[in-house]
Amino acid sequence: MPPAPIRVMAADDHPIVRAGLAAVIGEEPDLEFVGQAANGLEAVALYRAEQPDVVLMDLRMPLLGGVEAIRAIRAEFPSARIIALTTYEGDTDIHHALEAGAVGYLLKDMLPTAVVDAVRVVYRGQRMIPPAVAGRLAEYTPRVDLTPREREVLEYVARGYSNNDIAHAIGRTDETVKIHLKRVFEKLGVAGRTEAVVVALQRGIIHL
């Protein structure tokens, strides 16, 4: 009697990506696609209902992000095997996903071929970190994280907002915005607005 197939679910807010993953998984005789979720809340509920062997989890989803969904699932099911999927390769993204409990990390441009191998690898209890991702992770050095407000201000800067525009957007004064930016520059080790945005985008601290 052949062994039971590896049961796989996927969570991604793009229907085309979910359909693609379902098709790829469905073509493998040793894998079985058991469900899909369009956001993090659905992902947690689906995992609870199906308790699959492996989860493919997008990191950027509405209602509840992928990192938060990974944390929620692992808190309830510590042995859950979750592979993070993303278009981003910033070292902060990678670190947060693995810190939350992901045991694999794939960039979406590695799909579809790499995903099948990754599922089998993590099912066997091993980690799946491609060389390109491992390289970015090796570059990661813990720094003082930006506060939610500091990230918000920096995102406005990335969109081209002036200090006055940002002050109006967040309901604070120009002076408060300047203080936030000063702290951002210090934490990122940069000298100005443009460099701060470049570094934050490269590290996955903010996304456009």
N, CA, C and O of each residue as an XYZ file, in Angstrom:
832
protein
N       0.857     -1.195      0.000
C       0.000      0.000      0.000
C       0.893      1.246      0.000
O       1.768      1.372      0.857
N       0.684      2.173     -0.956
C       1.536      3.369     -1.030
C       1.318      4.282      0.174
O       0.230      4.299      0.751
N       2.342      5.037      0.554
C       2.177      5.948      1.688
C       1.158      7.034      1.383
O       0.921      7.365      0.221
N       0.559      7.586      2.427
C      -0.421      8.661      2.244
C       0.271      9.879      1.652
O       1.416     10.164      2.004
N      -0.404     10.609      0.754
C       0.221     11.794      0.154
C       0.444     12.898      1.182
O      -0.225     12.956      2.213
N       1.390     13.761      0.878
C       1.667     14.927      1.727
C       0.566     15.951      1.470
O       0.380     16.384      0.332
N      -0.151     16.336      2.495
C      -1.290     17.238      2.355
C      -0.809     18.689      2.447
O      -0.135     19.072      3.403
N      -1.167     19.489      1.436
C      -0.638     20.852      1.304
C      -1.777     21.849      1.154
O      -2.730     21.600      0.415
N      -1.684     22.984      1.855
C      -2.609     24.098      1.651
C      -1.816     25.342      1.287
O      -0.624     25.438      1.580
N      -2.487     26.294      0.645
C      -1.820     27.533      0.236
C      -2.636     28.735      0.674
O      -3.866     28.695      0.675
N      -1.941     29.812      1.049
C      -2.588     31.077      1.405
C      -1.924     32.191      0.611
O      -0.725     32.436      0.747
N      -2.710     32.860     -0.217
C      -2.205     33.960     -1.039
C      -3.394     34.805     -1.463
O      -4.461     34.267     -1.760
N      -3.224     36.122     -1.495
C      -4.364     36.968     -1.846
C      -4.585     37.098     -3.350
O      -5.527     37.767     -3.776
N      -3.730     36.469     -4.163
C      -3.901     36.512     -5.614
C      -4.460     35.175     -6.106
O      -3.798     34.146     -5.969
N      -5.664     35.173     -6.675
C      -6.278     33.923     -7.143
C      -5.422     33.171     -8.145
O      -5.401     31.940     -8.143
N      -4.709     33.904     -9.008
C      -3.880     33.242    -10.021
C      -2.748     32.457     -9.365
O      -2.426     31.347     -9.789
N      -2.148     33.039     -8.328
C      -1.078     32.331     -7.616
C      -1.627     31.080     -6.946
O      -1.016     30.015     -7.021
N      -2.783     31.204     -6.287
C      -3.382     30.044     -5.624
C      -3.713     28.941     -6.636
O      -3.469     27.761     -6.383
N      -4.271     29.341     -7.782
C      -4.611     28.361     -8.816
C      -3.349     27.683     -9.348
O      -3.340     26.477     -9.594
N      -2.295     28.464     -9.520
C      -1.042     27.901    -10.001
C      -0.462     26.893     -9.027
O      -0.007     25.822     -9.430
N      -0.478     27.236     -7.737
C       0.036     26.318     -6.721
C      -0.804     25.048     -6.665
O      -0.268     23.947     -6.538
N      -2.121     25.205     -6.759
C      -3.008     24.041     -6.741
C      -2.697     23.115     -7.913
O      -2.668     21.894     -7.762
N      -2.463     23.715     -9.092
C      -2.174     22.915    -10.282
C      -0.856     22.168    -10.151
O      -0.771     20.984    -10.479
N       0.175     22.861     -9.671
C       1.498     22.246     -9.523
C       1.457     21.108     -8.507
O       1.972     20.019     -8.763
N       0.845     21.365     -7.358
C       0.752     20.337     -6.316
C      -0.073     19.155     -6.813
O       0.263     17.998     -6.561
N      -1.159     19.464     -7.525
C      -2.054     18.410     -7.986
C      -1.442     17.464     -8.999
O      -1.938     16.352     -9.186
N      -0.371     17.887     -9.656
C       0.285     17.042    -10.655
C       1.231     16.006    -10.036
O       1.679     15.084    -10.718
N       1.528     16.163     -8.755
C       2.485     15.272     -8.100
C       1.756     14.135     -7.382
O       0.899     14.395     -6.536
N       2.079     12.890     -7.703
C       1.353     11.766     -7.106
C       1.516     11.641     -5.592
O       0.658     11.071     -4.919
N       2.622     12.176     -5.054
C       2.846     12.055     -3.612
C       2.363     13.281     -2.836
O       2.558     13.368     -1.623
N       1.728     14.234     -3.540
C       1.214     15.436     -2.888
C      -0.288     15.545     -3.110
O      -0.816     15.063     -4.112
N      -0.970     16.185     -2.161
C      -2.413     16.409     -2.280
C      -2.725     17.843     -1.848
O      -2.353     18.253     -0.748
N      -3.398     18.598     -2.699
C      -3.779     19.976     -2.376
C      -5.115     19.950     -1.642
O      -6.115     19.478     -2.183
N      -5.132     20.460     -0.402
C      -6.329     20.290      0.433
C      -7.097     21.582      0.691
O      -8.131     21.561      1.359
N      -6.603     22.711      0.168
C      -7.373     23.934      0.373
C      -6.555     25.181      0.167
O      -5.325     25.146      0.135
N      -7.276     26.310      0.025
C      -6.603     27.579     -0.202
C      -7.309     28.696      0.562
O      -8.513     28.643      0.810
N      -6.520     29.708      0.927
C      -7.037     30.851      1.680
C      -6.584     32.129      1.001
O      -5.504     32.179      0.411
N      -7.422     33.177      1.084
C      -7.137     34.441      0.408
C      -6.566     35.494      1.339
O      -6.157     36.560      0.880
N      -6.527     35.220      2.643
C      -5.940     36.168      3.594
C      -5.490     35.405      4.833
O      -5.742     34.207      4.968
N      -4.819     36.120      5.736
C      -4.267     35.463      6.906
C      -5.296     34.867      7.846
O      -5.065     33.808      8.430
N      -6.431     35.537      7.997
C      -7.482     35.012      8.876
C      -8.032     33.698      8.329
O      -8.245     32.739      9.071
N      -8.258     33.673      7.011
C      -8.727     32.436      6.383
C      -7.682     31.336      6.521
O      -8.015     30.166      6.711
N      -6.417     31.726      6.422
C      -5.342     30.736      6.518
C      -5.340     30.046      7.881
O      -5.205     28.825      7.966
N      -5.489     30.830      8.937
C      -5.508     30.258     10.286
C      -6.708     29.323     10.452
O      -6.580     28.229     11.002
N      -7.879     29.766      9.970
C      -9.089     28.948     10.085
C      -8.967     27.666      9.261
O      -9.372     26.594      9.711
N      -8.409     27.780      8.055
C      -8.261     26.602      7.198
C      -7.276     25.610      7.792
O      -7.496     24.400      7.743
N      -6.183     26.130      8.356
C      -5.228     25.224      8.979
C      -5.893     24.463     10.125
O      -5.709     23.256     10.283
N      -6.657     25.188     10.907
C      -7.322     24.567     12.057
C      -8.268     23.459     11.598
O      -8.386     22.421     12.249
N      -8.943     23.692     10.465
C      -9.912     22.717      9.970
C      -9.247     21.513      9.293
O      -9.686     20.377      9.473
N      -8.193     21.762      8.519
C      -7.580     20.704      7.713
C      -6.330     20.092      8.337
O      -6.019     18.925      8.101
N      -5.617     20.887      9.135
C      -4.347     20.467      9.723
C      -3.466     19.739      8.691
O      -3.126     18.568      8.859
N      -3.106     20.471      7.615
C      -2.294     19.876      6.549
C      -0.869     19.603      7.019
O      -0.457     20.033      8.097
N      -0.132     18.881      6.187
C       1.254     18.577      6.512
C       2.175     19.772      6.258
O       3.136     19.990      6.995
N       1.874     20.540      5.211
C       2.713     21.670      4.827
C       1.830     22.827      4.380
O       0.812     22.623      3.720
N       2.232     24.057      4.749
C       1.513     25.266      4.348
C       2.429     26.133      3.491
O       3.606     26.313      3.805
N       1.875     26.667      2.408
C       2.566     27.666      1.585
C       1.919     29.003      1.905
O       0.752     29.214      1.576
N       2.657     29.913      2.541
C       2.077     31.135      3.106
C       2.674     32.403      2.498
O       3.860     32.684      2.665
N       1.840     33.161      1.794
C       2.260     34.478      1.303
C       2.449     35.404      2.497
O       1.695     35.323      3.467
N       3.440     36.276      2.439
C       3.685     37.172      3.572
C       2.875     38.451      3.524
O       2.657     39.082      4.558
N       2.422     38.850      2.330
C       1.712     40.122      2.187
C       0.258     39.847      1.835
O      -0.085     39.678      0.665
N      -0.601     39.803      2.862
C      -2.024     39.537      2.660
C      -2.863     40.496      3.489
O      -2.389     41.026      4.493
N      -4.117     40.724      3.074
C      -5.007     41.609      3.831
C      -5.544     40.949      5.101
O      -5.422     39.741      5.301
N      -6.141     41.785      5.950
C      -6.795     41.374      7.201
C      -5.799     40.858      8.240
O      -5.805     41.313      9.384
N      -4.958     39.926      7.853
C      -3.907     39.426      8.750
C      -2.732     39.041      7.864
O      -2.874     38.213      6.964
N      -1.584     39.633      8.116
C      -0.408     39.364      7.282
C       0.117     37.956      7.471
O      -0.250     37.269      8.424
N       0.977     37.529      6.560
C       1.510     36.184      6.617
C       2.329     35.895      7.864
O       2.218     34.815      8.444
N       3.154     36.855      8.283
C       3.963     36.652      9.487
C       3.063     36.448     10.704
O       3.301     35.560     11.522
N       2.028     37.280     10.813
C       1.094     37.155     11.936
C       0.333     35.828     11.877
O       0.080     35.202     12.907
N      -0.030     35.406     10.655
C      -0.731     34.128     10.496
C       0.180     32.959     10.878
O      -0.266     31.997     11.504
N       1.454     33.048     10.500
C       2.409     32.006     10.887
C       2.494     31.907     12.406
O       2.472     30.813     12.971
N       2.593     33.063     13.058
C       2.678     33.071     14.532
C       1.429     32.438     15.152
O       1.520     31.644     16.088
N       0.257     32.806     14.611
C      -0.998     32.298     15.166
C      -1.099     30.782     15.003
O      -1.508     30.081     15.929
N      -0.731     30.285     13.838
C      -0.802     28.845     13.593
C       0.195     28.102     14.469
O      -0.142     27.084     15.074
N       1.418     28.607     14.537
C       2.448     27.921     15.325
C       2.152     27.967     16.827
O       2.543     27.064     17.567
N       1.461     29.023     17.273
C       1.098     29.102     18.692
C       0.118     27.989     19.054
O       0.175     27.429     20.148
N      -0.778     27.679     18.122
C      -1.787     26.638     18.367
C      -1.285     25.255     17.962
O      -1.636     24.247     18.574
N      -0.457     25.229     16.921
C       0.065     23.961     16.407
C       1.588     24.078     16.252
O       2.076     24.372     15.161
N       2.335     23.851     17.328
C       3.789     24.094     17.314
C       4.555     23.300     16.261
O       5.643     23.710     15.856
N       4.009     22.175     15.812
C       4.722     21.352     14.837
C       4.379     21.708     13.388
O       4.835     21.032     12.466
N       3.579     22.764     13.176
C       3.187     23.149     11.816
C       4.403     23.448     10.958
O       5.333     24.127     11.392
N       4.386     22.932      9.730
C       5.480     23.171      8.787
C       4.999     24.204      7.771
O       4.110     23.925      6.966
N       5.579     25.377      7.811
C       5.108     26.493      6.983
C       6.253     27.045      6.139
O       7.338     27.328      6.645
N       5.987     27.189      4.847
C       6.947     27.788      3.916
C       6.442     29.175      3.554
O       5.331     29.316      3.043
N       7.240     30.194      3.809
C       6.868     31.571      3.475
C       7.106     31.815      1.986
O       8.149     31.445      1.446
N       6.133     32.439      1.332
C       6.245     32.812     -0.078
C       6.163     34.326     -0.194
O       5.301     34.949      0.425
N       7.047     34.922     -0.978
C       6.993     36.369     -1.116
C       7.718     36.826     -2.366
O       8.550     36.106     -2.918
N       7.396     38.020     -2.801
C       8.141     38.627     -3.908
C       9.304     39.437     -3.377
O      10.134     39.914     -4.151
N       9.375     39.598     -2.048
C      10.399     40.436     -1.435
C      11.547     39.596     -0.890
O      11.334     38.483     -0.410
N      12.770     40.133     -0.965
C      13.914     39.405     -0.438
C      14.714     40.251      0.553
O      15.905     40.012      0.749
N      14.073     41.227      1.174
C      14.755     42.020      2.186
C      15.095     41.172      3.397
O      14.330     40.286      3.775
N      16.241     41.442      4.005
C      16.664     40.605      5.123
C      15.711     40.691      6.308
O      15.584     39.730      7.067
N      15.041     41.825      6.476
C      14.075     41.949      7.571
C      12.874     41.043      7.338
O      12.396     40.399      8.271
N      12.377     40.987      6.094
C      11.267     40.089      5.768
C      11.628     38.644      6.092
O      10.864     37.926      6.736
N      12.805     38.235      5.634
C      13.240     36.858      5.839
C      13.340     36.555      7.335
O      12.841     35.536      7.813
N      13.987     37.453      8.053
C      14.190     37.251      9.491
C      12.860     37.152     10.221
O      12.683     36.267     11.058
N      11.922     38.041      9.921
C      10.628     38.030     10.615
C       9.848     36.750     10.335
O       9.212     36.201     11.235
N       9.893     36.272      9.094
C       9.172     35.050      8.752
C       9.747     33.849      9.498
O       9.002     33.042     10.053
N      11.067     33.735      9.510
C      11.699     32.613     10.194
C      11.537     32.725     11.707
O      11.351     31.722     12.395
N      11.609     33.935     12.211
C      11.423     34.159     13.648
C      10.008     33.761     14.078
O       9.798     33.271     15.188
N       9.034     33.983     13.172
C       7.643     33.642     13.485
C       7.409     32.142     13.482
O       6.425     31.663     14.046
N       8.318     31.390     12.844
C       8.181     29.940     12.856
C       8.191     29.274     11.504
O       8.038     28.055     11.428
N       8.367     30.039     10.413
C       8.465     29.415      9.093
C       9.701     28.532      9.039
O      10.736     28.865      9.617
N       9.592     27.397      8.338
C      10.739     26.494      8.211
C      11.292     26.494      6.784
O      12.231     25.765      6.466
N      10.688     27.326      5.936
C      11.168     27.482      4.578
C      10.824     28.866      4.074
O       9.936     29.529      4.609
N      11.529     29.302      3.041
C      11.306     30.651      2.508
C      11.596     30.609      1.012
O      12.720     30.316      0.604
N      10.587     30.899      0.195
C      10.764     30.894     -1.249
C      10.329     32.223     -1.847
O       9.301     32.782     -1.466
N      11.118     32.719     -2.783
C      10.708     33.883     -3.553
C       9.781     33.408     -4.664
O       9.982     32.332     -5.227
N       8.770     34.205     -4.977
C       7.765     33.744     -5.940
C       8.331     33.541     -7.336
O       7.763     32.787     -8.126
N       9.443     34.202     -7.653
C      10.013     33.970     -8.981
C      10.735     32.617     -9.057
O      11.219     32.222    -10.118
N      10.801     31.910     -7.910
C      11.353     30.553     -7.916
C      10.277     29.507     -8.226
O      10.585     28.339     -8.464
N       9.014     29.941     -8.220
C       7.916     29.027     -8.502
C       7.875     28.755    -10.008
O       8.392     29.567    -10.774
N       7.276     27.637    -10.467
C       6.651     26.602     -9.632
C       7.569     25.441     -9.270
O       7.255     24.664     -8.368
N       8.699     25.314     -9.961
C       9.502     24.101     -9.790
C      10.030     23.927     -8.368
O      10.022     22.821     -7.829
N      10.485     25.015     -7.767
C      11.113     24.900     -6.447
C      10.122     24.531     -5.353
O      10.506     23.970     -4.327
N       8.843     24.843     -5.569
C       7.876     24.655     -4.500
C       7.670     23.172     -4.186
O       7.501     22.804     -3.023
N       7.684     22.333     -5.196
C       7.478     20.905     -4.976
C       8.624     20.319     -4.144
O       8.398     19.571     -3.193
N       9.838     20.668     -4.515
C      10.994     20.199     -3.744
C      10.947     20.728     -2.320
O      11.261     20.009     -1.371
N      10.547     22.003     -2.173
C      10.490     22.612     -0.842
C       9.487     21.900      0.049
O       9.760     21.655      1.224
N       8.329     21.567     -0.505
C       7.309     20.858      0.268
C       7.867     19.537      0.799
O       7.694     19.210      1.973
N       8.530     18.793     -0.063
C       9.075     17.494      0.349
C      10.170     17.649      1.400
O      10.260     16.860      2.341
N      10.995     18.671      1.227
C      12.095     18.894      2.170
C      11.564     19.230      3.563
O      11.989     18.626      4.548
N      10.645     20.181      3.652
C      10.150     20.571      4.984
C       9.288     19.467      5.593
O       9.229     19.333      6.815
N       8.628     18.685      4.760
C       7.842     17.564      5.294
C       8.753     16.569      6.008
O       8.359     15.947      6.994
N       9.982     16.427      5.495
C      10.948     15.511      6.131
C      11.560     16.100      7.395
O      12.390     15.462      8.043
N      11.154     17.307      7.742
C      11.654     17.918      8.966
C      12.876     18.783      8.790
O      13.517     19.168      9.768
N      13.211     19.097      7.529
C      14.377     19.928      7.265
C      13.939     21.350      6.895
O      12.789     21.584      6.524
N      14.869     22.280      7.001
C      14.601     23.652      6.566
C      14.870     23.788      5.075
O      15.713     23.085      4.519
N      14.144     24.704      4.432
C      14.353     24.955      3.011
C      14.631     26.438      2.812
O      13.707     27.247      2.730
N      15.909     26.788      2.735
C      16.310     28.170      2.530
C      17.210     28.209      1.294
O      18.365     27.792      1.375
N      16.717     28.696      0.153
C      17.538     28.745     -1.057
C      18.791     29.588     -0.838
O      18.788     30.481      0.009
N      19.864     29.321     -1.587
C      21.123     30.045     -1.399
C      20.983     31.568     -1.458
O      21.595     32.282     -0.664
N      20.173     32.064     -2.402
C      20.017     33.522     -2.519
C      19.397     34.113     -1.265
O      19.789     35.189     -0.813
N      18.429     33.403     -0.708
C      17.768     33.865      0.514
C      18.701     33.724      1.705
O      18.759     34.604      2.563
N      19.432     32.615      1.758
C      20.384     32.398      2.858
C      21.434     33.495      2.879
O      21.877     33.926      3.944
N      21.827     33.944      1.692
C      22.811     35.021      1.611
C      22.288     36.308      2.211
O      23.003     37.008      2.928
N      21.017     36.621      1.910
C      20.438     37.831      2.490
C      20.289     37.697      4.001
O      20.498     38.660      4.739
N      19.933     36.517      4.451
C      19.772     36.290      5.883
C      21.103     36.437      6.605
O      21.158     36.946      7.724
N      22.178     35.987      5.958
C      23.508     36.095      6.559
C      23.922     37.551      6.729
O      24.713     37.887      7.611
N      23.371     38.415      5.866
C      23.701     39.840      5.938
C      22.928     40.546      7.054
O      23.251     41.672      7.432
N      21.907     39.868      7.572
C      21.047     40.508      8.562
C      21.791     40.703      9.876
O      22.370     39.767     10.427
N      21.762     41.909     10.353
C      22.293     42.192     11.678
C      21.205     42.909     12.453
O      20.730     43.958     12.017
N      20.799     42.366     13.593
C      19.698     42.973     14.334
C      19.964     44.441     14.643
O      21.030     44.804     15.140
N      19.012     45.246     14.352
C      19.090     46.659     14.669
C      17.846     47.026     15.470
O      16.918     46.225     15.584
N      17.827     48.206     16.010
C      16.640     48.643     16.732
C      15.509     48.799     15.720
O      15.633     49.554     14.756
N      14.415     48.089     15.939
C      13.301     48.160     15.012
C      12.652     49.535     15.037
O      12.624     50.204     16.070
N      12.131     49.948     13.890
C      11.349     51.171     13.828
C      10.001     50.930     14.494
O       9.449     49.832     14.416
N       9.481     51.946     15.141
C       8.143     51.846     15.716
C       7.128     51.909     14.571
O       7.471     52.340     13.470
N       5.877     51.482     14.819
C       4.850     51.590     13.777
C       4.715     53.011     13.237
O       4.534     53.194     12.033
N       4.800     54.016     14.105
C       4.681     55.410     13.650
C       5.877     55.802     12.789
O       5.722     56.487     11.779
N       7.078     55.361     13.195
C       8.265     55.682     12.398
C       8.190     55.039     11.011
O       8.572     55.655     10.015
N       7.698     53.801     10.951
C       7.522     53.155      9.646
C       6.492     53.900      8.807
O       6.665     54.073      7.601
N       5.420     54.338      9.459
C       4.374     55.073      8.741
C       4.932     56.363      8.144
O       4.673     56.684      6.984
N       5.693     57.092      8.940
C       6.297     58.337      8.461
C       7.242     58.048      7.297
O       7.238     58.769      6.299
N       8.043     57.007      7.421
C       8.993     56.679      6.364
C       8.279     56.246      5.081
O       8.750     56.535      3.981
N       7.156     55.562      5.217
C       6.374     55.178      4.035
C       5.850     56.409      3.318
O       5.824     56.452      2.087
N       5.429     57.415      4.083
C       4.981     58.675      3.463
C       6.149     59.355      2.744
O       5.977     59.905      1.656
N       7.324     59.317      3.349
C       8.509     59.891      2.707
C       8.765     59.185      1.380
O       9.075     59.822      0.373
N       8.631     57.849      1.393
C       8.871     57.068      0.182
C       7.889     57.426     -0.925
O       8.197     57.276     -2.108
N       6.705     57.900     -0.541
C       5.690     58.292     -1.531
C       5.866     59.733     -1.995
O       5.102     60.223     -2.827
N       6.886     60.412     -1.448
C       7.170     61.766     -1.890
C       6.510     62.859     -1.077
O       6.497     64.015     -1.498
N       5.955     62.518      0.091
C       5.304     63.520      0.928
C       6.348     64.440      1.571
O       7.430     63.994      1.953
N       6.016     65.707      1.684
C       6.849     66.641      2.438
C       6.553     66.471      3.928
O       5.589     65.804      4.303
N       7.391     67.080      4.777
C       7.133     67.012      6.221
C       5.771     67.591      6.564
O       5.063     67.066      7.424
N       5.407     68.668      5.892
C       4.117     69.293      6.157
C       2.967     68.362      5.755
O       1.969     68.247      6.466
N       3.125     67.702      4.606
C       2.101     66.760      4.153
C       1.959     65.600      5.142
O       0.850     65.172      5.464
N       3.103     65.102      5.616
C       3.078     63.986      6.563
C       2.402     64.415      7.861
O       1.603     63.673      8.432
N       2.733     65.626      8.322
C       2.129     66.141      9.555
C       0.611     66.162      9.452
O      -0.082     65.764     10.389
N       0.092     66.622      8.320
C      -1.361     66.645      8.115
C      -1.921     65.228      8.076
O      -2.990     64.962      8.626
N      -1.195     64.314      7.421
C      -1.686     62.944      7.251
C      -1.787     62.199      8.581
O      -2.712     61.413      8.786
N      -0.836     62.448      9.486
C      -0.839     61.701     10.751
C      -1.407     62.520     11.912
O      -1.477     62.043     13.045
N      -1.808     63.749     11.617
C      -2.413     64.572     12.653
C      -1.440     65.065     13.701
O      -1.788     65.183     14.876
N      -0.212     65.357     13.274
C       0.794     65.859     14.200
C       1.437     67.111     13.615
O       1.071     67.542     12.521
N       2.393     67.700     14.334
C       3.047     68.921     13.876
C       4.267     68.599     13.029
O       4.767     67.474     13.039
N       4.741     69.605     12.294
C       5.974     69.445     11.519
C       7.136     69.043     12.414
O       7.963     68.215     12.033
N       7.198     69.625     13.593
C       8.299     69.344     14.511
C       8.287     67.880     14.942
O       9.341     67.257     15.073
N       7.092     67.335     15.162
C       6.983     65.922     15.534
C       7.485     65.035     14.412
O       8.176     64.046     14.657
N       7.137     65.388     13.173
C       7.603     64.616     12.015
C       9.126     64.647     11.946
O       9.755     63.623     11.680
N       9.722     65.818     12.184
C      11.181     65.938     12.158
C      11.828     65.044     13.217
O      12.874     64.441     12.974
N      11.203     64.964     14.385
C      11.732     64.120     15.462
C      11.672     62.649     15.050
O      12.622     61.895     15.261
N      10.532     62.251     14.456
C      10.407     60.870     13.983
C      11.487     60.546     12.954
O      12.117     59.491     13.014
N      11.693     61.465     12.010
C      12.678     61.223     10.962
C      14.097     61.163     11.525
O      14.916     60.361     11.077
N      14.379     62.010     12.500
C      15.703     61.990     13.129
C      15.971     60.616     13.751
O      17.071     60.075     13.638
N      14.956     60.065     14.401
C      15.113     58.741     15.019
C      15.256     57.652     13.962
O      16.025     56.706     14.130
N      14.501     57.796     12.865
C      14.610     56.835     11.764
C      16.023     56.825     11.200
O      16.613     55.765     10.993
N      16.560     58.021     10.952
C      17.910     58.131     10.391
C      18.930     57.484     11.324
O      19.833     56.779     10.873
N      18.783     57.728     12.621
C      19.724     57.163     13.595
C      19.640     55.634     13.611
O      20.666     54.955     13.637
N      18.423     55.097     13.594
C      18.252     53.646     13.661
C      18.752     52.952     12.400
O      19.283     51.843     12.467
N      18.586     53.595     11.261
C      19.016     52.993     10.000
C      20.472     53.303      9.677
O      21.051     52.710      8.767
N      21.062     54.234     10.426
C      22.438     54.610     10.177
C      22.630     55.350      8.871
O      23.598     55.116      8.147
N      21.687     56.256      8.571
C      21.737     57.004      7.309
C      21.767     58.498      7.602
O      21.565     58.936      8.735
N      22.027     59.277      6.533
C      22.178     60.719      6.709
C      20.969     61.523      6.254
O      20.836     62.692      6.617
N      20.077     60.911      5.457
C      18.974     61.706      4.939
C      17.811     60.872      4.449
O      17.807     59.645      4.558
N      16.814     61.575      3.901
C      15.553     60.951      3.515
C      15.724     59.897      2.415
O      15.230     58.776      2.541
N      16.420     60.258      1.349
C      16.550     59.338      0.216
C      17.264     58.064      0.626
O      16.831     56.965      0.280
N      18.355     58.207      1.359
C      19.104     57.039      1.803
C      18.265     56.180      2.736
O      18.341     54.953      2.687
N      17.469     56.813      3.581
C      16.603     56.074      4.502
C      15.605     55.219      3.736
O      15.381     54.058      4.076
N      15.009     55.793      2.707
C      14.031     55.053      1.902
C      14.700     53.883      1.189
O      14.168     52.773      1.177
N      15.868     54.131      0.594
C      16.583     53.071     -0.130
C      16.925     51.915      0.806
O      16.681     50.754      0.475
N      17.482     52.222      1.961
C      17.878     51.186      2.920
C      16.649     50.429      3.418
O      16.677     49.202      3.522
N      15.573     51.148      3.726
C      14.358     50.513      4.245
C      13.723     49.592      3.209
O      13.217     48.525      3.555
N      13.745     49.994      1.948
C      13.205     49.143      0.886
C      14.077     47.902      0.684
O      13.561     46.796      0.522
N      15.379     48.088      0.693
C      16.296     46.961      0.508
C      16.155     45.928      1.617
O      16.244     44.724      1.378
N      15.934     46.417      2.834
C      15.848     45.506      3.976
C      14.442     44.962      4.225
O      14.238     44.129      5.109
N      13.467     45.443      3.429
C      12.108     44.955      3.618
C      11.385     45.568      4.802
O      10.378     45.033      5.265
N      11.902     46.706      5.299
C      11.256     47.392      6.426
C       9.975     48.067      5.959
O       8.972     48.069      6.672
N      10.012     48.640      4.758
C       8.810     49.192      4.123
C       8.706     48.617      2.729
O       9.681     48.114      2.172
N       7.497     48.700      2.167
C       7.264     48.243      0.801
C       6.405     49.269      0.076
O       5.517     49.878      0.672
N       6.668     49.454     -1.194
C       5.874     50.371     -1.994
C       4.797     49.584     -2.724
O       4.003     50.164     -3.465
